[in-house]
Amino acid sequence: MLREASTPLPAATAGSFFASSAKSCFIAGAAGYRISKDASADFTVRIDNSVAQPNLRMQLVDDSAAADFVLVDDGDAVNACTGLTAIQSIRLDPAAVNADLTVSLSRAPAAYKIYVRSASFSQQDAAALFAVIWQTARKTADSGREFAARN
């Protein structure tokens, strides 16, 4: 399950997810995500282990039971995002100056742990997917608190 001390995340963002290897589309809750090389992607993620203050630190683990985020290809789905109207694109750019998110990804202990076994997504792709889902869930949780505070 995803953990953060001050911001609870919706259950839809926690646990294991399966991806289709056909179109490399990933589903989390009602949203679809696709890794893209397009400069006009919805999100740009920079993976950089040397940055002092990344938005998110992740640890690669070899045990799926210890992971907060598990990405495993199921290999059977033709197109995991069929029927979805909202598919967000994510571009990885290691040199992005104004990335939407900067992520540190290593085997060193970190607040979030990810497990990846995929023919469709690299470990960096999985980290970018998790980071965007994490950020989106935080924004959704924050807007829900803001709405509740107004009422």
Secondary structure, 3 states (H helix, E strand, C coil): CCCCCCCCCCHHHCEEEEECCCCCEEEECCEEEEECCCCCCCEEEEECCCCCCCCEEEEECCCHHHCCEEEEECCCCCCCCCCCCCEEEEEECCCCCCCCEEEEEECCCCCEEEEEECCCCCHHHHHHHHHHHHHHHHHHHHHHHHHHHHC
